[in-house]
Amino acid sequence: MKTRTSAATTLIAAALAVGTLAASPASAYSVHNVRDYNTTIEGSNGVRFRTAPGYNTTTKGLLATGDKITVTATNPGGFGNCTWYKATLRAKSRNGLPKGTTGWVSWVYVRKDVPKGTQGC
């Protein structure tokens, strides 16, 4: 009987693992599209440009103060605040990322004087 219980437990664990992987794709995060607007990076010359919103995601490269971006979406964090902005570089980054590179940047480093009603949160 112990062998059957062990085999059944293994089978259930495997089924749960497959179900978890299928239900949790890497792109499973909330995104609010916004009216595109142009702005710049401010406050640092080593801002991480990420593949997805979040501090534990892969970095594509670094942005610098003055780099020109177009914000196209936001990722609401706690309390509905926009904590991550999806952006595309409008020109080559001062740190070498090519024009047209798309990624995510923390709201802290995005210049805030943007047109009213564009941020989506």
SULMORA-V902733 format. One record per backbone hydrogen bond with DSSP energy under -1.0 kcal/mol. CO is the residue of the C=O (numbers start at 1). NH is the residue of the N-H. E is the energy in kcal/mol with one decimal. If there is no record, write none. Layout:
# SULMORA-V902733
co:CO nh:NH e:E
co:CO nh:NH e:E
This chain:
# SULMORA-V902733
co:1 nh:5 e:-2.2
co:2 nh:6 e:-2.2
co:3 nh:7 e:-2.6
co:4 nh:8 e:-3.0
co:5 nh:9 e:-2.6
co:6 nh:10 e:-2.2
co:7 nh:11 e:-2.4
co:8 nh:12 e:-2.6
co:9 nh:13 e:-2.4
co:10 nh:14 e:-2.3
co:11 nh:15 e:-2.3
co:12 nh:16 e:-2.5
co:13 nh:17 e:-2.2
co:14 nh:18 e:-2.3
co:15 nh:19 e:-2.4
co:16 nh:20 e:-2.4
co:17 nh:21 e:-2.2
co:18 nh:22 e:-2.4
co:19 nh:23 e:-2.0
co:25 nh:28 e:-1.8
co:27 nh:29 e:-2.0
co:32 nh:74 e:-2.4
co:37 nh:71 e:-2.7
co:39 nh:69 e:-2.4
co:40 nh:111 e:-2.8
co:41 nh:66 e:-3.1
co:47 nh:63 e:-3.3
co:49 nh:60 e:-3.7
co:49 nh:61 e:-1.0
co:50 nh:104 e:-2.4
co:54 nh:57 e:-1.0
co:58 nh:51 e:-2.4
co:61 nh:49 e:-2.9
co:63 nh:47 e:-2.2
co:64 nh:67 e:-2.5
co:67 nh:41 e:-1.8
co:68 nh:90 e:-2.7
co:69 nh:39 e:-2.5
co:70 nh:88 e:-1.9
co:71 nh:37 e:-1.5
co:72 nh:34 e:-1.8
co:73 nh:86 e:-2.7
co:74 nh:32 e:-2.9
co:75 nh:83 e:-1.6
co:75 nh:84 e:-1.1
co:77 nh:80 e:-1.4
co:78 nh:81 e:-1.6
co:81 nh:77 e:-3.5
co:81 nh:83 e:-1.0
co:83 nh:107 e:-2.1
co:84 nh:75 e:-2.4
co:85 nh:105 e:-2.4
co:86 nh:72 e:-2.6
co:86 nh:73 e:-1.1
co:87 nh:103 e:-2.5
co:88 nh:70 e:-2.1
co:89 nh:100 e:-2.3
co:93 nh:96 e:-2.0
co:97 nh:93 e:-2.8
co:98 nh:101 e:-1.7
co:101 nh:89 e:-2.5
co:103 nh:87 e:-3.1
co:104 nh:50 e:-3.0
co:105 nh:85 e:-2.8
co:106 nh:109 e:-1.7
co:107 nh:110 e:-1.6
co:109 nh:42 e:-2.3
co:112 nh:114 e:-2.3
co:115 nh:118 e:-1.5
